[in-house]
Amino acid sequence: MQHGKNEGEEYIQAFPHLKKWINECNGCHTKGYDPAMPEHIGETEWNLAAYYVKKYFKPQTLDENGFCEQCAKHRK
Ligand SMILES: [Zn+2]
């Protein structure tokens, strides 16, 4: 099993409410977390959620078309 990438995938599968903070690029389908994500998500029990999301994913912003910086560059 591949390490790293799948861990993050499994994590958001286990906690689907975190998906709203995950940005997936329409071009390369790279996933990253929304840099606007707060330090703590929701109730006390989820306090570690943001920590793990940041651990498993890189910050990723998407442009208005849903493309990451890399893909947006290539499209120009
Ligand atoms: Zn991309």
N, CA, C, O and the ligand as a Tripos MOL2 file, in Angstrom:
@<TRIPOS>MOLECULE
protein
  305   303    77     0     0
PROTEIN
NO_CHARGES

@<TRIPOS>ATOM
      1 N           0.8430   -1.1980    0.0000 N.3       1 MET1
      2 CA          0.0000    0.0000    0.0000 C.3       1 MET1
      3 C           0.8730    1.2410    0.0000 C.2       1 MET1
      4 O           1.8890    1.3230    0.6910 O.2       1 MET1
      5 N           0.4470    2.1810   -0.7840 N.am      2 GLN2
      6 CA          1.1800    3.4320   -0.8820 C.3       2 GLN2
      7 C           1.0410    4.2150    0.4270 C.2       2 GLN2
      8 O          -0.0140    4.2310    1.0610 O.2       2 GLN2
      9 N           2.1180    4.8460    0.7940 N.am      3 HIS3
     10 CA          2.0680    5.5760    2.0530 C.3       3 HIS3
     11 C           1.8440    7.0610    1.8010 C.2       3 HIS3
     12 O           2.1620    7.5730    0.7280 O.2       3 HIS3
     13 N           1.3090    7.7260    2.7710 N.am      4 GLY4
     14 CA          1.1700    9.1840    2.6960 C.3       4 GLY4
     15 C          -0.1310    9.6200    2.0630 C.2       4 GLY4
     16 O          -1.0380   10.0960    2.7450 O.2       4 GLY4
     17 N          -0.2180    9.4520    0.7430 N.am      5 LYS5
     18 CA         -1.3780    9.9470    0.0300 C.3       5 LYS5
     19 C          -2.6670    9.2500    0.4880 C.2       5 LYS5
     20 O          -3.6830    9.8990    0.7360 O.2       5 LYS5
     21 N          -2.6020    7.9180    0.5950 N.am      6 ASN6
     22 CA         -3.7940    7.1660    0.9730 C.3       6 ASN6
     23 C          -4.2480    7.4440    2.3970 C.2       6 ASN6
     24 O          -5.4360    7.3800    2.7130 O.2       6 ASN6
     25 N          -3.2960    7.7470    3.2340 N.am      7 GLU7
     26 CA         -3.6410    8.0710    4.6180 C.3       7 GLU7
     27 C          -4.6060    9.2440    4.6830 C.2       7 GLU7
     28 O          -5.5940    9.2190    5.4160 O.2       7 GLU7
     29 N          -4.3010   10.2600    3.9100 N.am      8 GLY8
     30 CA         -5.1630   11.4310    3.8790 C.3       8 GLY8
     31 C          -6.5250   11.0890    3.2920 C.2       8 GLY8
     32 O          -7.5650   11.5460    3.7650 O.2       8 GLY8
     33 N          -6.4840   10.2750    2.2510 N.am      9 GLU9
     34 CA         -7.7120    9.8370    1.5940 C.3       9 GLU9
     35 C          -8.5850    9.0720    2.5930 C.2       9 GLU9
     36 O          -9.7860    9.3210    2.6940 O.2       9 GLU9
     37 N          -7.9840    8.1610    3.3120 N.am     10 GLU10
     38 CA         -8.7120    7.3780    4.3090 C.3      10 GLU10
     39 C          -9.2500    8.2650    5.4210 C.2      10 GLU10
     40 O         -10.3410    8.0470    5.9490 O.2      10 GLU10
     41 N          -8.4670    9.2530    5.7550 N.am     11 TYR11
     42 CA         -8.8770   10.1250    6.8480 C.3      11 TYR11
     43 C         -10.1520   10.8930    6.4980 C.2      11 TYR11
     44 O         -11.0790   10.9740    7.3040 O.2      11 TYR11
     45 N         -10.1880   11.4500    5.3010 N.am     12 ILE12
     46 CA        -11.3960   12.2050    4.9290 C.3      12 ILE12
     47 C         -12.5660   11.2810    4.5970 C.2      12 ILE12
     48 O         -13.7250   11.6940    4.6480 O.2      12 ILE12
     49 N         -12.2560   10.0260    4.2570 N.am     13 GLN13
     50 CA        -13.3460    9.0590    4.0770 C.3      13 GLN13
     51 C         -13.9930    8.7580    5.4260 C.2      13 GLN13
     52 O         -15.2100    8.6110    5.5390 O.2      13 GLN13
     53 N         -13.1440    8.6730    6.4370 N.am     14 ALA14
     54 CA        -13.6270    8.3750    7.7820 C.3      14 ALA14
     55 C         -14.3820    9.5570    8.3880 C.2      14 ALA14
     56 O         -15.2940    9.3870    9.1980 O.2      14 ALA14
     57 N         -13.9790   10.7530    7.9770 N.am     15 PHE15
     58 CA        -14.6120   11.9670    8.5050 C.3      15 PHE15
     59 C         -15.0770   12.8330    7.3410 C.2      15 PHE15
     60 O         -14.4630   13.8520    7.0230 O.2      15 PHE15
     61 N         -16.1770   12.4110    6.7090 N.am     16 PRO16
     62 CA        -16.6240   13.0890    5.4680 C.3      16 PRO16
     63 C         -16.9340   14.5690    5.6540 C.2      16 PRO16
     64 O         -16.9060   15.3330    4.6890 O.2      16 PRO16
     65 N         -17.2280   14.9780    6.8790 N.am     17 HIS17
     66 CA        -17.5320   16.3990    7.0670 C.3      17 HIS17
     67 C         -16.3040   17.2680    6.8340 C.2      17 HIS17
     68 O         -16.4130   18.4880    6.7140 O.2      17 HIS17
     69 N         -15.1240   16.6300    6.7680 N.am     18 LEU18
     70 CA        -13.8990   17.3920    6.5140 C.3      18 LEU18
     71 C         -13.7160   17.7080    5.0360 C.2      18 LEU18
     72 O         -12.9080   18.5580    4.6640 O.2      18 LEU18
     73 N         -14.4810   17.0080    4.2000 N.am     19 LYS19
     74 CA        -14.2850   17.1690    2.7570 C.3      19 LYS19
     75 C         -14.5140   18.5950    2.2880 C.2      19 LYS19
     76 O         -13.9430   19.0280    1.2860 O.2      19 LYS19
     77 N         -15.3430   19.3150    3.0100 N.am     20 LYS20
     78 CA        -15.5970   20.6890    2.5680 C.3      20 LYS20
     79 C         -14.3550   21.5640    2.6800 C.2      20 LYS20
     80 O         -14.2880   22.6430    2.0910 O.2      20 LYS20
     81 N         -13.3840   21.0940    3.4330 N.am     21 TRP21
     82 CA        -12.1330   21.8480    3.5530 C.3      21 TRP21
     83 C         -11.0610   21.3330    2.6000 C.2      21 TRP21
     84 O          -9.9370   21.8350    2.5770 O.2      21 TRP21
     85 N         -11.4250   20.3270    1.8170 N.am     22 ILE22
     86 CA        -10.4750   19.7670    0.8670 C.3      22 ILE22
     87 C         -10.7740   20.3190   -0.5270 C.2      22 ILE22
     88 O         -11.8940   20.2140   -1.0280 O.2      22 ILE22
     89 N          -9.7630   20.9010   -1.1310 N.am     23 ASN23
     90 CA         -9.8850   21.4160   -2.4890 C.3      23 ASN23
     91 C          -9.3060   20.3950   -3.4600 C.2      23 ASN23
     92 O          -8.1350   20.0290   -3.3620 O.2      23 ASN23
     93 N         -10.1240   19.9420   -4.3870 N.am     24 GLU24
     94 CA         -9.6140   19.0270   -5.4060 C.3      24 GLU24
     95 C          -9.5580   19.7340   -6.7390 C.2      24 GLU24
     96 O         -10.5450   20.3110   -7.1950 O.2      24 GLU24
     97 N          -8.3890   19.6840   -7.3620 N.am     25 CYS25
     98 CA         -8.1940   20.3530   -8.6450 C.3      25 CYS25
     99 C          -8.9580   19.6290   -9.7470 C.2      25 CYS25
    100 O          -8.9440   18.4000   -9.8080 O.2      25 CYS25
    101 N          -9.6230   20.3830  -10.6170 N.am     26 ASN26
    102 CA        -10.3540   19.7970  -11.7450 C.3      26 ASN26
    103 C          -9.4260   19.2310  -12.8130 C.2      26 ASN26
    104 O          -9.8220   18.3740  -13.6030 O.2      26 ASN26
    105 N          -8.1890   19.7180  -12.8280 N.am     27 GLY27
    106 CA         -7.2530   19.2640  -13.8510 C.3      27 GLY27
    107 C          -6.4960   18.0130  -13.4440 C.2      27 GLY27
    108 O          -6.6510   16.9630  -14.0680 O.2      27 GLY27
    109 N          -5.6800   18.1150  -12.4050 N.am     28 CYS28
    110 CA         -4.8010   17.0060  -12.0210 C.3      28 CYS28
    111 C          -5.3600   16.2030  -10.8490 C.2      28 CYS28
    112 O          -4.7660   15.2080  -10.4340 O.2      28 CYS28
    113 N          -6.4880   16.6320  -10.3230 N.am     29 HIS29
    114 CA         -7.1500   15.9550   -9.2080 C.3      29 HIS29
    115 C          -6.2910   15.8360   -7.9600 C.2      29 HIS29
    116 O          -6.5000   14.9610   -7.1190 O.2      29 HIS29
    117 N          -5.3230   16.7330   -7.8610 N.am     30 THR30
    118 CA         -4.5630   16.8300   -6.6320 C.3      30 THR30
    119 C          -5.4640   17.4090   -5.5470 C.2      30 THR30
    120 O          -6.2310   18.3430   -5.7820 O.2      30 THR30
    121 N          -5.3510   16.8370   -4.3650 N.am     31 LYS31
    122 CA         -6.1510   17.3600   -3.2670 C.3      31 LYS31
    123 C          -5.2710   18.0800   -2.2610 C.2      31 LYS31
    124 O          -4.1560   17.6520   -1.9630 O.2      31 LYS31
    125 N          -5.7880   19.1660   -1.7520 N.am     32 GLY32
    126 CA         -5.1060   19.8990   -0.7080 C.3      32 GLY32
    127 C          -6.1550   20.5190    0.1830 C.2      32 GLY32
    128 O          -7.3430   20.5070   -0.1380 O.2      32 GLY32
    129 N          -5.7160   21.0580    1.2980 N.am     33 TYR33
    130 CA         -6.7230   21.6680    2.1570 C.3      33 TYR33
    131 C          -6.8720   23.1550    1.8630 C.2      33 TYR33
    132 O          -5.9350   23.8210    1.4220 O.2      33 TYR33
    133 N          -8.0480   23.6440    2.1140 N.am     34 ASP34
    134 CA         -8.3450   25.0500    1.9480 C.3      34 ASP34
    135 C          -7.5560   25.8480    2.9770 C.2      34 ASP34
    136 O          -7.7240   25.6290    4.1760 O.2      34 ASP34
    137 N          -6.6960   26.7730    2.5360 N.am     35 PRO35
    138 CA         -5.9010   27.5500    3.4980 C.3      35 PRO35
    139 C          -6.7740   28.3680    4.4590 C.2      35 PRO35
    140 O          -6.2940   28.8330    5.4930 O.2      35 PRO35
    141 N          -8.0310   28.5360    4.1200 N.am     36 ALA36
    142 CA         -8.9460   29.2790    4.9950 C.3      36 ALA36
    143 C          -9.4860   28.4120    6.1220 C.2      36 ALA36
    144 O         -10.2340   28.8890    6.9750 O.2      36 ALA36
    145 N          -9.1080   27.1450    6.1240 N.am     37 MET37
    146 CA         -9.5830   26.2430    7.1650 C.3      37 MET37
    147 C          -9.1250   26.7170    8.5500 C.2      37 MET37
    148 O          -7.9470   27.0150    8.7470 O.2      37 MET37
    149 N         -10.0550   26.7850    9.5060 N.am     38 PRO38
    150 CA         -9.6700   27.2490   10.8410 C.3      38 PRO38
    151 C          -8.7960   26.2290   11.5820 C.2      38 PRO38
    152 O          -8.7300   25.0620   11.1970 O.2      38 PRO38
    153 N          -8.1380   26.6770   12.6310 N.am     39 GLU39
    154 CA         -7.2840   25.8160   13.4650 C.3      39 GLU39
    155 C          -8.0690   24.6530   14.0350 C.2      39 GLU39
    156 O          -7.6030   23.5140   14.0650 O.2      39 GLU39
    157 N          -9.2560   24.9640   14.4810 N.am     40 HIS40
    158 CA        -10.1030   23.9410   15.0770 C.3      40 HIS40
    159 C         -11.4190   23.8740   14.3210 C.2      40 HIS40
    160 O         -12.0790   24.8860   14.0850 O.2      40 HIS40
    161 N         -11.7790   22.6590   13.9500 N.am     41 ILE41
    162 CA        -13.0260   22.4890   13.2200 C.3      41 ILE41
    163 C         -14.0870   21.9420   14.1620 C.2      41 ILE41
    164 O         -13.9120   20.8760   14.7520 O.2      41 ILE41
    165 N         -15.1590   22.6530   14.2980 N.am     42 GLY42
    166 CA        -16.3110   22.1570   15.0300 C.3      42 GLY42
    167 C         -16.0910   21.9780   16.5180 C.2      42 GLY42
    168 O         -15.3960   22.7600   17.1650 O.2      42 GLY42
    169 N         -16.6990   20.9310   17.0420 N.am     43 GLU43
    170 CA        -16.7210   20.6860   18.4810 C.3      43 GLU43
    171 C         -15.3580   20.2020   18.9920 C.2      43 GLU43
    172 O         -14.4540   19.8980   18.2150 O.2      43 GLU43
    173 N         -15.2450   20.1420   20.2950 N.am     44 THR44
    174 CA        -14.0030   19.7540   20.9510 C.3      44 THR44
    175 C         -13.4460   18.4400   20.4250 C.2      44 THR44
    176 O         -12.2400   18.3050   20.2140 O.2      44 THR44
    177 N         -14.3360   17.4700   20.2140 N.am     45 GLU45
    178 CA        -13.8670   16.1640   19.7750 C.3      45 GLU45
    179 C         -13.1810   16.1930   18.4090 C.2      45 GLU45
    180 O         -12.4390   15.2760   18.0580 O.2      45 GLU45
    181 N         -13.4330   17.2380   17.6560 N.am     46 TRP46
    182 CA        -12.8190   17.3370   16.3290 C.3      46 TRP46
    183 C         -11.5880   18.2430   16.3400 C.2      46 TRP46
    184 O         -11.0510   18.5830   15.2860 O.2      46 TRP46
    185 N         -11.1570   18.6200   17.5060 N.am     47 ASN47
    186 CA        -10.0340   19.5460   17.5840 C.3      47 ASN47
    187 C          -8.8070   19.0960   16.8070 C.2      47 ASN47
    188 O          -8.0570   19.9210   16.2850 O.2      47 ASN47
    189 N          -8.6030   17.7850   16.7320 N.am     48 LEU48
    190 CA         -7.4200   17.2830   16.0450 C.3      48 LEU48
    191 C          -7.6200   17.1750   14.5370 C.2      48 LEU48
    192 O          -6.6750   16.9460   13.7820 O.2      48 LEU48
    193 N          -8.8550   17.3440   14.1230 N.am     49 ALA49
    194 CA         -9.1620   17.1540   12.7020 C.3      49 ALA49
    195 C          -8.3180   18.0650   11.8100 C.2      49 ALA49
    196 O          -7.7030   17.6070   10.8470 O.2      49 ALA49
    197 N          -8.2950   19.3390   12.1350 N.am     50 ALA50
    198 CA         -7.5490   20.2880   11.3110 C.3      50 ALA50
    199 C          -6.0600   19.9470   11.3240 C.2      50 ALA50
    200 O          -5.3620   20.0950   10.3210 O.2      50 ALA50
    201 N          -5.5940   19.4880   12.4820 N.am     51 TYR51
    202 CA         -4.1970   19.0920   12.6060 C.3      51 TYR51
    203 C          -3.8660   17.9710   11.6280 C.2      51 TYR51
    204 O          -2.8510   18.0190   10.9340 O.2      51 TYR51
    205 N          -4.7300   16.9650   11.5810 N.am     52 TYR52
    206 CA         -4.4730   15.8330   10.6930 C.3      52 TYR52
    207 C          -4.6390   16.2080    9.2300 C.2      52 TYR52
    208 O          -3.8820   15.7560    8.3710 O.2      52 TYR52
    209 N          -5.6340   17.0360    8.9570 N.am     53 VAL53
    210 CA         -5.8190   17.4710    7.5720 C.3      53 VAL53
    211 C          -4.5550   18.1880    7.0930 C.2      53 VAL53
    212 O          -4.1070   17.9900    5.9640 O.2      53 VAL53
    213 N          -3.9950   19.0120    7.9590 N.am     54 LYS54
    214 CA         -2.7760   19.7400    7.5940 C.3      54 LYS54
    215 C          -1.5750   18.8160    7.4890 C.2      54 LYS54
    216 O          -0.6290   19.0820    6.7480 O.2      54 LYS54
    217 N          -1.6330   17.7280    8.2420 N.am     55 LYS55
    218 CA         -0.5410   16.7710    8.2150 C.3      55 LYS55
    219 C          -0.5720   15.9670    6.9110 C.2      55 LYS55
    220 O           0.4710   15.6990    6.3140 O.2      55 LYS55
    221 N          -1.7510   15.5940    6.4870 N.am     56 TYR56
    222 CA         -1.9010   14.7140    5.3330 C.3      56 TYR56
    223 C          -1.9470   15.4580    4.0130 C.2      56 TYR56
    224 O          -1.6090   14.9020    2.9670 O.2      56 TYR56
    225 N          -2.3670   16.7250    4.0590 N.am     57 PHE57
    226 CA         -2.5270   17.4730    2.8090 C.3      57 PHE57
    227 C          -1.6990   18.7400    2.8310 C.2      57 PHE57
    228 O          -1.3290   19.2540    3.8860 O.2      57 PHE57
    229 N          -1.4210   19.2260    1.6340 N.am     58 LYS58
    230 CA         -0.7540   20.5140    1.5160 C.3      58 LYS58
    231 C          -1.8230   21.5660    1.2880 C.2      58 LYS58
    232 O          -2.9100   21.2590    0.7990 O.2      58 LYS58
    233 N          -1.5120   22.8180    1.6470 N.am     59 PRO59
    234 CA         -2.4820   23.8650    1.3530 C.3      59 PRO59
    235 C          -2.6430   24.0090   -0.1550 C.2      59 PRO59
    236 O          -1.6590   24.0110   -0.8950 O.2      59 PRO59
    237 N          -3.8740   24.1280   -0.6010 N.am     60 GLN60
    238 CA         -4.1100   24.2700   -2.0370 C.3      60 GLN60
    239 C          -5.2640   25.2260   -2.2820 C.2      60 GLN60
    240 O          -6.3790   25.0320   -1.7980 O.2      60 GLN60
    241 N          -4.9660   26.2460   -3.0340 N.am     61 THR61
    242 CA         -6.0300   27.1550   -3.4340 C.3      61 THR61
    243 C          -6.4240   26.8290   -4.8700 C.2      61 THR61
    244 O          -5.5930   26.4000   -5.6710 O.2      61 THR61
    245 N          -7.6800   27.0320   -5.1810 N.am     62 LEU62
    246 CA         -8.1560   26.7980   -6.5400 C.3      62 LEU62
    247 C          -8.6040   28.1170   -7.1340 C.2      62 LEU62
    248 O          -9.1050   28.9940   -6.4300 O.2      62 LEU62
    249 N          -8.4180   28.2490   -8.4390 N.am     63 ASP63
    250 CA         -8.9130   29.4690   -9.0830 C.3      63 ASP63
    251 C         -10.4160   29.3440   -9.3110 C.2      63 ASP63
    252 O         -11.0320   28.3550   -8.9140 O.2      63 ASP63
    253 N         -10.9980   30.3530   -9.9530 N.am     64 GLU64
    254 CA        -12.4550   30.3730  -10.0970 C.3      64 GLU64
    255 C         -12.9770   29.1990  -10.9350 C.2      64 GLU64
    256 O         -14.1680   28.8910  -10.8960 O.2      64 GLU64
    257 N         -12.0940   28.5510  -11.6880 N.am     65 ASN65
    258 CA        -12.5080   27.4000  -12.4840 C.3      65 ASN65
    259 C         -12.2250   26.0720  -11.7970 C.2      65 ASN65
    260 O         -12.4680   25.0010  -12.3540 O.2      65 ASN65
    261 N         -11.7100   26.1620  -10.5840 N.am     66 GLY66
    262 CA        -11.4350   24.9420   -9.8310 C.3      66 GLY66
    263 C         -10.1120   24.2940  -10.1860 C.2      66 GLY66
    264 O          -9.9420   23.0890  -10.0020 O.2      66 GLY66
    265 N          -9.1610   25.0860  -10.6980 N.am     67 PHE67
    266 CA         -7.8570   24.5440  -11.0260 C.3      67 PHE67
    267 C          -6.7960   25.0280  -10.0400 C.2      67 PHE67
    268 O          -6.8310   26.1670   -9.5750 O.2      67 PHE67
    269 N          -5.8560   24.1400   -9.7350 N.am     68 CYS68
    270 CA         -4.7690   24.5070   -8.8330 C.3      68 CYS68
    271 C          -3.8070   25.4470   -9.5620 C.2      68 CYS68
    272 O          -3.9330   25.6670  -10.7670 O.2      68 CYS68
    273 N          -2.8660   25.9880   -8.8310 N.am     69 GLU69
    274 CA         -1.9160   26.9500   -9.4000 C.3      69 GLU69
    275 C          -1.1620   26.3650  -10.5850 C.2      69 GLU69
    276 O          -1.0030   27.0210  -11.6140 O.2      69 GLU69
    277 N          -0.6970   25.1210  -10.4340 N.am     70 GLN70
    278 CA          0.0630   24.4490  -11.4800 C.3      70 GLN70
    279 C          -0.7420   24.3670  -12.7660 C.2      70 GLN70
    280 O          -0.2710   24.7610  -13.8330 O.2      70 GLN70
    281 N          -1.9650   23.8500  -12.6530 N.am     71 CYS71
    282 CA         -2.8120   23.6640  -13.8270 C.3      71 CYS71
    283 C          -3.2280   25.0030  -14.4170 C.2      71 CYS71
    284 O          -3.2970   25.1510  -15.6370 O.2      71 CYS71
    285 N          -3.5030   25.9660  -13.5700 N.am     72 ALA72
    286 CA         -3.9000   27.2910  -14.0400 C.3      72 ALA72
    287 C          -2.7880   27.8720  -14.8950 C.2      72 ALA72
    288 O          -3.0510   28.5330  -15.9000 O.2      72 ALA72
    289 N          -1.5340   27.6240  -14.4930 N.am     73 LYS73
    290 CA         -0.3740   28.0990  -15.2470 C.3      73 LYS73
    291 C          -0.3220   27.4750  -16.6320 C.2      73 LYS73
    292 O          -0.1030   28.1530  -17.6360 O.2      73 LYS73
    293 N          -0.5290   26.1590  -16.6570 N.am     74 HIS74
    294 CA         -0.4660   25.4330  -17.9350 C.3      74 HIS74
    295 C          -1.5820   25.8280  -18.8870 C.2      74 HIS74
    296 O          -1.4390   25.7430  -20.1060 O.2      74 HIS74
    297 N          -2.6930   26.2620  -18.3090 N.am     75 ARG75
    298 CA         -3.8300   26.5900  -19.1480 C.3      75 ARG75
    299 C          -3.6900   27.9360  -19.8170 C.2      75 ARG75
    300 O          -4.4020   28.2340  -20.7760 O.2      75 ARG75
    301 N          -2.7740   28.7550  -19.3200 N.am     76 LYS76
    302 CA         -2.6330   30.0850  -19.8910 C.3      76 LYS76
    303 C          -1.8730   30.0860  -21.2180 C.2      76 LYS76
    304 O          -1.6770   31.1430  -21.8170 O.2      76 LYS76
    305 ZN         -4.0820   20.7890  -10.8420 Zn       77 ZN77
@<TRIPOS>BOND
     1     1     2 1
     2     2     3 1
     3     3     4 2
     4     3     5 am
     5     5     6 1
     6     6     7 1
     7     7     8 2
     8     7     9 am
     9     9    10 1
    10    10    11 1
    11    11    12 2
    12    11    13 am
    13    13    14 1
    14    14    15 1
    15    15    16 2
    16    15    17 am
    17    17    18 1
    18    18    19 1
    19    19    20 2
    20    19    21 am
    21    21    22 1
    22    22    23 1
    23    23    24 2
    24    23    25 am
    25    25    26 1
    26    26    27 1
    27    27    28 2
    28    27    29 am
    29    29    30 1
    30    30    31 1
    31    31    32 2
    32    31    33 am
    33    33    34 1
    34    34    35 1
    35    35    36 2
    36    35    37 am
    37    37    38 1
    38    38    39 1
    39    39    40 2
    40    39    41 am
    41    41    42 1
    42    42    43 1
    43    43    44 2
    44    43    45 am
    45    45    46 1
    46    46    47 1
    47    47    48 2
    48    47    49 am
    49    49    50 1
    50    50    51 1
    51    51    52 2
    52    51    53 am
    53    53    54 1
    54    54    55 1
    55    55    56 2
    56    55    57 am
    57    57    58 1
    58    58    59 1
    59    59    60 2
    60    59    61 am
    61    61    62 1
    62    62    63 1
    63    63    64 2
    64    63    65 am
    65    65    66 1
    66    66    67 1
    67    67    68 2
    68    67    69 am
    69    69    70 1
    70    70    71 1
    71    71    72 2
    72    71    73 am
    73    73    74 1
    74    74    75 1
    75    75    76 2
    76    75    77 am
    77    77    78 1
    78    78    79 1
    79    79    80 2
    80    79    81 am
    81    81    82 1
    82    82    83 1
    83    83    84 2
    84    83    85 am
    85    85    86 1
    86    86    87 1
    87    87    88 2
    88    87    89 am
    89    89    90 1
    90    90    91 1
    91    91    92 2
    92    91    93 am
    93    93    94 1
    94    94    95 1
    95    95    96 2
    96    95    97 am
    97    97    98 1
    98    98    99 1
    99    99   100 2
   100    99   101 am
   101   101   102 1
   102   102   103 1
   103   103   104 2
   104   103   105 am
   105   105   106 1
   106   106   107 1
   107   107   108 2
   108   107   109 am
   109   109   110 1
   110   110   111 1
   111   111   112 2
   112   111   113 am
   113   113   114 1
   114   114   115 1
   115   115   116 2
   116   115   117 am
   117   117   118 1
   118   118   119 1
   119   119   120 2
   120   119   121 am
   121   121   122 1
   122   122   123 1
   123   123   124 2
   124   123   125 am
   125   125   126 1
   126   126   127 1
   127   127   128 2
   128   127   129 am
   129   129   130 1
   130   130   131 1
   131   131   132 2
   132   131   133 am
   133   133   134 1
   134   134   135 1
   135   135   136 2
   136   135   137 am
   137   137   138 1
   138   138   139 1
   139   139   140 2
   140   139   141 am
   141   141   142 1
   142   142   143 1
   143   143   144 2
   144   143   145 am
   145   145   146 1
   146   146   147 1
   147   147   148 2
   148   147   149 am
   149   149   150 1
   150   150   151 1
   151   151   152 2
   152   151   153 am
   153   153   154 1
   154   154   155 1
   155   155   156 2
   156   155   157 am
   157   157   158 1
   158   158   159 1
   159   159   160 2
   160   159   161 am
   161   161   162 1
   162   162   163 1
   163   163   164 2
   164   163   165 am
   165   165   166 1
   166   166   167 1
   167   167   168 2
   168   167   169 am
   169   169   170 1
   170   170   171 1
   171   171   172 2
   172   171   173 am
   173   173   174 1
   174   174   175 1
   175   175   176 2
   176   175   177 am
   177   177   178 1
   178   178   179 1
   179   179   180 2
   180   179   181 am
   181   181   182 1
   182   182   183 1
   183   183   184 2
   184   183   185 am
   185   185   186 1
   186   186   187 1
   187   187   188 2
   188   187   189 am
   189   189   190 1
   190   190   191 1
   191   191   192 2
   192   191   193 am
   193   193   194 1
   194   194   195 1
   195   195   196 2
   196   195   197 am
   197   197   198 1
   198   198   199 1
   199   199   200 2
   200   199   201 am
   201   201   202 1
   202   202   203 1
   203   203   204 2
   204   203   205 am
   205   205   206 1
   206   206   207 1
   207   207   208 2
   208   207   209 am
   209   209   210 1
   210   210   211 1
   211   211   212 2
   212   211   213 am
   213   213   214 1
   214   214   215 1
   215   215   216 2
   216   215   217 am
   217   217   218 1
   218   218   219 1
   219   219   220 2
   220   219   221 am
   221   221   222 1
   222   222   223 1
   223   223   224 2
   224   223   225 am
   225   225   226 1
   226   226   227 1
   227   227   228 2
   228   227   229 am
   229   229   230 1
   230   230   231 1
   231   231   232 2
   232   231   233 am
   233   233   234 1
   234   234   235 1
   235   235   236 2
   236   235   237 am
   237   237   238 1
   238   238   239 1
   239   239   240 2
   240   239   241 am
   241   241   242 1
   242   242   243 1
   243   243   244 2
   244   243   245 am
   245   245   246 1
   246   246   247 1
   247   247   248 2
   248   247   249 am
   249   249   250 1
   250   250   251 1
   251   251   252 2
   252   251   253 am
   253   253   254 1
   254   254   255 1
   255   255   256 2
   256   255   257 am
   257   257   258 1
   258   258   259 1
   259   259   260 2
   260   259   261 am
   261   261   262 1
   262   262   263 1
   263   263   264 2
   264   263   265 am
   265   265   266 1
   266   266   267 1
   267   267   268 2
   268   267   269 am
   269   269   270 1
   270   270   271 1
   271   271   272 2
   272   271   273 am
   273   273   274 1
   274   274   275 1
   275   275   276 2
   276   275   277 am
   277   277   278 1
   278   278   279 1
   279   279   280 2
   280   279   281 am
   281   281   282 1
   282   282   283 1
   283   283   284 2
   284   283   285 am
   285   285   286 1
   286   286   287 1
   287   287   288 2
   288   287   289 am
   289   289   290 1
   290   290   291 1
   291   291   292 2
   292   291   293 am
   293   293   294 1
   294   294   295 1
   295   295   296 2
   296   295   297 am
   297   297   298 1
   298   298   299 1
   299   299   300 2
   300   299   301 am
   301   301   302 1
   302   302   303 1
   303   303   304 2
@<TRIPOS>SUBSTRUCTURE
     1 MET1         2 RESIDUE 1 A MET
     2 GLN2         6 RESIDUE 1 A GLN
     3 HIS3        10 RESIDUE 1 A HIS
     4 GLY4        14 RESIDUE 1 A GLY
     5 LYS5        18 RESIDUE 1 A LYS
     6 ASN6        22 RESIDUE 1 A ASN
     7 GLU7        26 RESIDUE 1 A GLU
     8 GLY8        30 RESIDUE 1 A GLY
     9 GLU9        34 RESIDUE 1 A GLU
    10 GLU10       38 RESIDUE 1 A GLU
    11 TYR11       42 RESIDUE 1 A TYR
    12 ILE12       46 RESIDUE 1 A ILE
    13 GLN13       50 RESIDUE 1 A GLN
    14 ALA14       54 RESIDUE 1 A ALA
    15 PHE15       58 RESIDUE 1 A PHE
    16 PRO16       62 RESIDUE 1 A PRO
    17 HIS17       66 RESIDUE 1 A HIS
    18 LEU18       70 RESIDUE 1 A LEU
    19 LYS19       74 RESIDUE 1 A LYS
    20 LYS20       78 RESIDUE 1 A LYS
    21 TRP21       82 RESIDUE 1 A TRP
    22 ILE22       86 RESIDUE 1 A ILE
    23 ASN23       90 RESIDUE 1 A ASN
    24 GLU24       94 RESIDUE 1 A GLU
    25 CYS25       98 RESIDUE 1 A CYS
    26 ASN26      102 RESIDUE 1 A ASN
    27 GLY27      106 RESIDUE 1 A GLY
    28 CYS28      110 RESIDUE 1 A CYS
    29 HIS29      114 RESIDUE 1 A HIS
    30 THR30      118 RESIDUE 1 A THR
    31 LYS31      122 RESIDUE 1 A LYS
    32 GLY32      126 RESIDUE 1 A GLY
    33 TYR33      130 RESIDUE 1 A TYR
    34 ASP34      134 RESIDUE 1 A ASP
    35 PRO35      138 RESIDUE 1 A PRO
    36 ALA36      142 RESIDUE 1 A ALA
    37 MET37      146 RESIDUE 1 A MET
    38 PRO38      150 RESIDUE 1 A PRO
    39 GLU39      154 RESIDUE 1 A GLU
    40 HIS40      158 RESIDUE 1 A HIS
    41 ILE41      162 RESIDUE 1 A ILE
    42 GLY42      166 RESIDUE 1 A GLY
    43 GLU43      170 RESIDUE 1 A GLU
    44 THR44      174 RESIDUE 1 A THR
    45 GLU45      178 RESIDUE 1 A GLU
    46 TRP46      182 RESIDUE 1 A TRP
    47 ASN47      186 RESIDUE 1 A ASN
    48 LEU48      190 RESIDUE 1 A LEU
    49 ALA49      194 RESIDUE 1 A ALA
    50 ALA50      198 RESIDUE 1 A ALA
    51 TYR51      202 RESIDUE 1 A TYR
    52 TYR52      206 RESIDUE 1 A TYR
    53 VAL53      210 RESIDUE 1 A VAL
    54 LYS54      214 RESIDUE 1 A LYS
    55 LYS55      218 RESIDUE 1 A LYS
    56 TYR56      222 RESIDUE 1 A TYR
    57 PHE57      226 RESIDUE 1 A PHE
    58 LYS58      230 RESIDUE 1 A LYS
    59 PRO59      234 RESIDUE 1 A PRO
    60 GLN60      238 RESIDUE 1 A GLN
    61 THR61      242 RESIDUE 1 A THR
    62 LEU62      246 RESIDUE 1 A LEU
    63 ASP63      250 RESIDUE 1 A ASP
    64 GLU64      254 RESIDUE 1 A GLU
    65 ASN65      258 RESIDUE 1 A ASN
    66 GLY66      262 RESIDUE 1 A GLY
    67 PHE67      266 RESIDUE 1 A PHE
    68 CYS68      270 RESIDUE 1 A CYS
    69 GLU69      274 RESIDUE 1 A GLU
    70 GLN70      278 RESIDUE 1 A GLN
    71 CYS71      282 RESIDUE 1 A CYS
    72 ALA72      286 RESIDUE 1 A ALA
    73 LYS73      290 RESIDUE 1 A LYS
    74 HIS74      294 RESIDUE 1 A HIS
    75 ARG75      298 RESIDUE 1 A ARG
    76 LYS76      302 RESIDUE 1 A LYS
    77 ZN77       305 GROUP 0 **** ****
